[in-house]
């Protein structure tokens, strides 16, 4: 009989500690969210596609206008990119 796997919910602290601060993920964001994260208005079209590089705990590290630029930022900072679904 197949054994049912239990899922463990990570606390914010446990999630932040994943990868020892060496992993990052990229997520698409809207310009208004970028402005909020930066704390200032940004000069882009309101339908612009932006990408945010984040540490495992969600802390934003960089915002770019292309996924390739975001990935380059991850690699330049010696971080390991992960895929989050």
N, CA, C and O atoms as a GROMACS GRO file, in nm:
protein
  340
    1UNK      N    1   0.084  -0.117   0.000
    1UNK     CA    2   0.000   0.000   0.000
    1UNK      C    3   0.090   0.124   0.000
    1UNK      O    4   0.190   0.130   0.071
    2UNK      N    5   0.053   0.223  -0.080
    2UNK     CA    6   0.131   0.347  -0.090
    2UNK      C    7   0.116   0.429   0.037
    2UNK      O    8   0.007   0.440   0.094
    3UNK      N    9   0.227   0.486   0.080
    3UNK     CA   10   0.227   0.569   0.200
    3UNK      C   11   0.197   0.713   0.163
    3UNK      O   12   0.257   0.767   0.070
    4UNK      N   13   0.106   0.773   0.233
    4UNK     CA   14   0.068   0.912   0.206
    4UNK      C   15   0.175   1.006   0.264
    4UNK      O   16   0.211   0.995   0.382
    5UNK      N   17   0.225   1.098   0.181
    5UNK     CA   18   0.326   1.194   0.227
    5UNK      C   19   0.259   1.308   0.301
    5UNK      O   20   0.155   1.359   0.259
    6UNK      N   21   0.318   1.344   0.410
    6UNK     CA   22   0.268   1.460   0.484
    6UNK      C   23   0.342   1.584   0.437
    6UNK      O   24   0.463   1.580   0.416
    7UNK      N   25   0.270   1.692   0.420
    7UNK     CA   26   0.330   1.819   0.383
    7UNK      C   27   0.359   1.899   0.508
    7UNK      O   28   0.275   1.910   0.598
    8UNK      N   29   0.479   1.955   0.513
    8UNK     CA   30   0.515   2.040   0.625
    8UNK      C   31   0.504   2.185   0.582
    8UNK      O   32   0.559   2.224   0.479
    9UNK      N   33   0.433   2.263   0.658
    9UNK     CA   34   0.423   2.405   0.632
    9UNK      C   35   0.541   2.472   0.701
    9UNK      O   36   0.562   2.456   0.821
   10UNK      N   37   0.620   2.548   0.623
   10UNK     CA   38   0.735   2.617   0.680
   10UNK      C   39   0.694   2.750   0.741
   10UNK      O   40   0.608   2.820   0.688
   11UNK      N   41   0.754   2.782   0.852
   11UNK     CA   42   0.733   2.914   0.911
   11UNK      C   43   0.809   3.015   0.827
   11UNK      O   44   0.897   2.976   0.750
   12UNK      N   45   0.778   3.144   0.839
   12UNK     CA   46   0.854   3.246   0.764
   12UNK      C   47   1.004   3.238   0.792
   12UNK      O   48   1.085   3.257   0.702
   13UNK      N   49   1.041   3.210   0.916
   13UNK     CA   50   1.182   3.200   0.951
   13UNK      C   51   1.246   3.079   0.884
   13UNK      O   52   1.356   3.088   0.829
   14UNK      N   53   1.178   2.964   0.888
   14UNK     CA   54   1.231   2.844   0.823
   14UNK      C   55   1.246   2.866   0.673
   14UNK      O   56   1.345   2.824   0.613
   15UNK      N   57   1.147   2.931   0.612
   15UNK     CA   58   1.152   2.958   0.469
   15UNK      C   59   1.268   3.051   0.436
   15UNK      O   60   1.337   3.032   0.336
   16UNK      N   61   1.289   3.152   0.520
   16UNK     CA   62   1.398   3.249   0.498
   16UNK      C   63   1.534   3.181   0.505
   16UNK      O   64   1.629   3.225   0.440
   17UNK      N   65   1.543   3.074   0.582
   17UNK     CA   66   1.671   3.007   0.602
   17UNK      C   67   1.700   2.904   0.493
   17UNK      O   68   1.810   2.848   0.489
   18UNK      N   69   1.604   2.877   0.405
   18UNK     CA   70   1.627   2.782   0.297
   18UNK      C   71   1.748   2.825   0.215
   18UNK      O   72   1.761   2.942   0.180
   19UNK      N   73   1.834   2.734   0.184
   19UNK     CA   74   1.949   2.762   0.101
   19UNK      C   75   2.054   2.848   0.166
   19UNK      O   76   2.146   2.892   0.098
   20UNK      N   77   2.044   2.875   0.294
   20UNK     CA   78   2.144   2.952   0.364
   20UNK      C   79   2.167   3.090   0.306
   20UNK      O   80   2.280   3.140   0.308
   21UNK      N   81   2.062   3.152   0.253
   21UNK     CA   82   2.075   3.285   0.194
   21UNK      C   83   2.141   3.284   0.058
   21UNK      O   84   2.183   3.388   0.008
   22UNK      N   85   2.149   3.166  -0.003
   22UNK     CA   86   2.217   3.154  -0.131
   22UNK      C   87   2.123   3.127  -0.247
   22UNK      O   88   2.169   3.106  -0.359
   23UNK      N   89   1.994   3.126  -0.222
   23UNK     CA   90   1.900   3.102  -0.332
   23UNK      C   91   1.812   3.224  -0.352
   23UNK      O   92   1.790   3.304  -0.261
   24UNK      N   93   1.761   3.236  -0.474
   24UNK     CA   94   1.671   3.346  -0.507
   24UNK      C   95   1.570   3.296  -0.609
   24UNK      O   96   1.594   3.199  -0.682
   25UNK      N   97   1.457   3.362  -0.614
   25UNK     CA   98   1.358   3.331  -0.716
   25UNK      C   99   1.318   3.460  -0.786
   25UNK      O  100   1.337   3.570  -0.734
   26UNK      N  101   1.263   3.445  -0.904
   26UNK     CA  102   1.221   3.558  -0.988
   26UNK      C  103   1.071   3.550  -1.003
   26UNK      O  104   1.016   3.444  -1.029
   27UNK      N  105   1.006   3.665  -0.987
   27UNK     CA  106   0.861   3.666  -1.008
   27UNK      C  107   0.822   3.792  -1.084
   27UNK      O  108   0.881   3.898  -1.065
   28UNK      N  109   0.721   3.779  -1.170
   28UNK     CA  110   0.673   3.898  -1.241
   28UNK      C  111   0.598   3.990  -1.144
   28UNK      O  112   0.529   3.942  -1.054
   29UNK      N  113   0.613   4.120  -1.162
   29UNK     CA  114   0.539   4.216  -1.080
   29UNK      C  115   0.486   4.328  -1.169
   29UNK      O  116   0.537   4.350  -1.279
   30UNK      N  117   0.384   4.397  -1.121
   30UNK     CA  118   0.328   4.511  -1.192
   30UNK      C  119   0.400   4.638  -1.148
   30UNK      O  120   0.456   4.643  -1.038
   31UNK      N  121   0.399   4.740  -1.232
   31UNK     CA  122   0.467   4.865  -1.198
   31UNK      C  123   0.424   4.924  -1.063
   31UNK      O  124   0.508   4.977  -0.991
   32UNK      N  125   0.296   4.915  -1.029
   32UNK     CA  126   0.252   4.973  -0.901
   32UNK      C  127   0.312   4.897  -0.782
   32UNK      O  128   0.340   4.957  -0.678
   33UNK      N  129   0.333   4.767  -0.797
   33UNK     CA  130   0.398   4.691  -0.690
   33UNK      C  131   0.547   4.729  -0.683
   33UNK      O  132   0.603   4.739  -0.574
   34UNK      N  133   0.610   4.749  -0.799
   34UNK     CA  134   0.750   4.792  -0.800
   34UNK      C  135   0.765   4.926  -0.729
   34UNK      O  136   0.858   4.944  -0.651
   35UNK      N  137   0.674   5.019  -0.755
   35UNK     CA  138   0.678   5.150  -0.688
   35UNK      C  139   0.666   5.135  -0.537
   35UNK      O  140   0.736   5.202  -0.461
   36UNK      N  141   0.577   5.046  -0.495
   36UNK     CA  142   0.558   5.022  -0.352
   36UNK      C  143   0.684   4.963  -0.290
   36UNK      O  144   0.725   5.003  -0.181
   37UNK      N  145   0.745   4.867  -0.359
   37UNK     CA  146   0.866   4.803  -0.307
   37UNK      C  147   0.983   4.902  -0.298
   37UNK      O  148   1.062   4.898  -0.204
   38UNK      N  149   0.994   4.989  -0.397
   38UNK     CA  150   1.102   5.087  -0.401
   38UNK      C  151   1.074   5.203  -0.306
   38UNK      O  152   1.166   5.263  -0.251
   39UNK      N  153   0.946   5.234  -0.289
   39UNK     CA  154   0.909   5.345  -0.203
   39UNK      C  155   0.908   5.478  -0.276
   39UNK      O  156   0.912   5.584  -0.214
   40UNK      N  157   0.902   5.472  -0.409
   40UNK     CA  158   0.899   5.593  -0.491
   40UNK      C  159   0.834   5.560  -0.624
   40UNK      O  160   0.835   5.445  -0.668
   41UNK      N  161   0.777   5.661  -0.689
   41UNK     CA  162   0.719   5.636  -0.822
   41UNK      C  163   0.828   5.594  -0.921
   41UNK      O  164   0.943   5.636  -0.909
   42UNK      N  165   0.791   5.513  -1.018
   42UNK     CA  166   0.884   5.474  -1.124
   42UNK      C  167   0.828   5.520  -1.257
   42UNK      O  168   0.707   5.531  -1.274
   43UNK      N  169   0.916   5.547  -1.351
   43UNK     CA  170   0.876   5.600  -1.480
   43UNK      C  171   0.872   5.489  -1.585
   43UNK      O  172   0.964   5.476  -1.666
   44UNK      N  173   0.765   5.410  -1.581
   44UNK     CA  174   0.743   5.305  -1.682
   44UNK      C  175   0.596   5.307  -1.721
   44UNK      O  176   0.512   5.360  -1.648
   45UNK      N  177   0.566   5.250  -1.836
   45UNK     CA  178   0.427   5.236  -1.879
   45UNK      C  179   0.350   5.154  -1.776
   45UNK      O  180   0.406   5.061  -1.717
   46UNK      N  181   0.223   5.187  -1.755
   46UNK     CA  182   0.148   5.116  -1.651
   46UNK      C  183   0.124   4.969  -1.683
   46UNK      O  184   0.089   4.891  -1.594
   47UNK      N  185   0.142   4.929  -1.810
   47UNK     CA  186   0.126   4.787  -1.844
   47UNK      C  187   0.261   4.719  -1.868
   47UNK      O  188   0.267   4.611  -1.927
   48UNK      N  189   0.370   4.782  -1.824
   48UNK     CA  190   0.505   4.726  -1.841
   48UNK      C  191   0.518   4.594  -1.765
   48UNK      O  192   0.459   4.576  -1.658
   49UNK      N  193   0.596   4.504  -1.822
   49UNK     CA  194   0.625   4.378  -1.754
   49UNK      C  195   0.757   4.394  -1.680
   49UNK      O  196   0.860   4.422  -1.741
   50UNK      N  197   0.753   4.375  -1.550
   50UNK     CA  198   0.872   4.385  -1.466
   50UNK      C  199   0.893   4.254  -1.393
   50UNK      O  200   0.801   4.174  -1.377
   51UNK      N  201   1.017   4.233  -1.348
   51UNK     CA  202   1.052   4.111  -1.277
   51UNK      C  203   1.129   4.147  -1.152
   51UNK      O  204   1.219   4.232  -1.154
   52UNK      N  205   1.094   4.080  -1.043
   52UNK     CA  206   1.158   4.106  -0.914
   52UNK      C  207   1.239   3.983  -0.873
   52UNK      O  208   1.189   3.870  -0.874
   53UNK      N  209   1.365   4.006  -0.838
   53UNK     CA  210   1.451   3.901  -0.783
   53UNK      C  211   1.433   3.906  -0.632
   53UNK      O  212   1.448   4.012  -0.570
   54UNK      N  213   1.400   3.791  -0.572
   54UNK     CA  214   1.372   3.786  -0.428
   54UNK      C  215   1.453   3.675  -0.361
   54UNK      O  216   1.477   3.569  -0.420
   55UNK      N  217   1.494   3.701  -0.235
   55UNK     CA  218   1.550   3.596  -0.151
   55UNK      C  219   1.440   3.496  -0.118
   55UNK      O  220   1.322   3.525  -0.144
   56UNK      N  221   1.473   3.383  -0.063
   56UNK     CA  222   1.375   3.280  -0.029
   56UNK      C  223   1.265   3.332   0.061
   56UNK      O  224   1.152   3.284   0.055
   57UNK      N  225   1.296   3.430   0.147
   57UNK     CA  226   1.194   3.481   0.238
   57UNK      C  227   1.107   3.589   0.175
   57UNK      O  228   1.019   3.645   0.240
   58UNK      N  229   1.131   3.619   0.047
   58UNK     CA  230   1.050   3.719  -0.023
   58UNK      C  231   1.109   3.858  -0.025
   58UNK      O  232   1.053   3.948  -0.087
   59UNK      N  233   1.223   3.878   0.042
   59UNK     CA  234   1.287   4.009   0.042
   59UNK      C  235   1.330   4.044  -0.100
   59UNK      O  236   1.407   3.970  -0.161
   60UNK      N  237   1.282   4.158  -0.154
   60UNK     CA  238   1.322   4.194  -0.291
   60UNK      C  239   1.469   4.237  -0.296
   60UNK      O  240   1.517   4.310  -0.209
   61UNK      N  241   1.539   4.191  -0.399
   61UNK     CA  242   1.680   4.224  -0.418
   61UNK      C  243   1.701   4.316  -0.537
   61UNK      O  244   1.788   4.403  -0.534
   62UNK      N  245   1.621   4.297  -0.643
   62UNK     CA  246   1.636   4.377  -0.764
   62UNK      C  247   1.507   4.373  -0.844
   62UNK      O  248   1.429   4.278  -0.834
   63UNK      N  249   1.486   4.476  -0.923
   63UNK     CA  250   1.372   4.482  -1.015
   63UNK      C  251   1.427   4.515  -1.152
   63UNK      O  252   1.504   4.610  -1.169
   64UNK      N  253   1.387   4.436  -1.252
   64UNK     CA  254   1.434   4.457  -1.388
   64UNK      C  255   1.316   4.456  -1.485
   64UNK      O  256   1.203   4.424  -1.448
   65UNK      N  257   1.346   4.494  -1.609
   65UNK     CA  258   1.240   4.494  -1.710
   65UNK      C  259   1.243   4.371  -1.799
   65UNK      O  260   1.171   4.364  -1.898
   66UNK      N  261   1.326   4.272  -1.763
   66UNK     CA  262   1.326   4.147  -1.839
   66UNK      C  263   1.362   4.030  -1.748
   66UNK      O  264   1.434   4.044  -1.649
   67UNK      N  265   1.309   3.915  -1.784
   67UNK     CA  266   1.341   3.793  -1.707
   67UNK      C  267   1.489   3.761  -1.721
   67UNK      O  268   1.552   3.718  -1.625
   68UNK      N  269   1.544   3.782  -1.840
   68UNK     CA  270   1.687   3.755  -1.863
   68UNK      C  271   1.773   3.846  -1.774
   68UNK      O  272   1.874   3.801  -1.719
   69UNK      N  273   1.733   3.971  -1.760
   69UNK     CA  274   1.806   4.063  -1.674
   69UNK      C  275   1.798   4.021  -1.529
   69UNK      O  276   1.896   4.032  -1.455
   70UNK      N  277   1.682   3.972  -1.489
   70UNK     CA  278   1.665   3.925  -1.351
   70UNK      C  279   1.753   3.803  -1.326
   70UNK      O  280   1.818   3.793  -1.222
   71UNK      N  281   1.756   3.711  -1.421
   71UNK     CA  282   1.839   3.592  -1.406
   71UNK      C  283   1.986   3.631  -1.402
   71UNK      O  284   2.062   3.575  -1.323
   72UNK      N  285   2.027   3.725  -1.485
   72UNK     CA  286   2.166   3.772  -1.483
   72UNK      C  287   2.200   3.830  -1.346
   72UNK      O  288   2.311   3.809  -1.296
   73UNK      N  289   2.107   3.903  -1.285
   73UNK     CA  290   2.130   3.960  -1.153
   73UNK      C  291   2.150   3.851  -1.049
   73UNK      O  292   2.238   3.861  -0.964
   74UNK      N  293   2.069   3.746  -1.057
   74UNK     CA  294   2.081   3.633  -0.964
   74UNK      C  295   2.221   3.572  -0.976
   74UNK      O  296   2.288   3.549  -0.875
   75UNK      N  297   2.263   3.546  -1.099
   75UNK     CA  298   2.391   3.480  -1.121
   75UNK      C  299   2.509   3.570  -1.087
   75UNK      O  300   2.609   3.523  -1.033
   76UNK      N  301   2.499   3.700  -1.116
   76UNK     CA  302   2.606   3.794  -1.083
   76UNK      C  303   2.630   3.802  -0.933
   76UNK      O  304   2.742   3.830  -0.888
   77UNK      N  305   2.525   3.778  -0.856
   77UNK     CA  306   2.536   3.784  -0.710
   77UNK      C  307   2.561   3.648  -0.647
   77UNK      O  308   2.540   3.628  -0.527
   78UNK      N  309   2.606   3.554  -0.730
   78UNK     CA  310   2.640   3.418  -0.684
   78UNK      C  311   2.527   3.351  -0.606
   78UNK      O  312   2.550   3.280  -0.508
   79UNK      N  313   2.405   3.375  -0.653
   79UNK     CA  314   2.288   3.310  -0.594
   79UNK      C  315   2.245   3.195  -0.685
   79UNK      O  316   2.274   3.195  -0.804
   80UNK      N  317   2.175   3.100  -0.628
   80UNK     CA  318   2.124   2.986  -0.704
   80UNK      C  319   1.977   3.014  -0.736
   80UNK      O  320   1.896   3.026  -0.645
   81UNK      N  321   1.942   3.023  -0.865
   81UNK     CA  322   1.801   3.046  -0.899
   81UNK      C  323   1.719   2.919  -0.875
   81UNK      O  324   1.764   2.808  -0.905
   82UNK      N  325   1.600   2.936  -0.821
   82UNK     CA  326   1.509   2.823  -0.802
   82UNK      C  327   1.378   2.854  -0.872
   82UNK      O  328   1.345   2.970  -0.895
   83UNK      N  329   1.306   2.751  -0.904
   83UNK     CA  330   1.176   2.766  -0.968
   83UNK      C  331   1.069   2.749  -0.860
   83UNK      O  332   1.070   2.652  -0.785
   84UNK      N  333   0.978   2.843  -0.855
   84UNK     CA  334   0.869   2.840  -0.756
   84UNK      C  335   0.737   2.836  -0.832
   84UNK      O  336   0.714   2.916  -0.922
   85UNK      N  337   0.652   2.742  -0.794
   85UNK     CA  338   0.522   2.731  -0.863
   85UNK      C  339   0.409   2.750  -0.768
   85UNK      O  340   0.292   2.745  -0.808
   0.00000   0.00000   0.00000
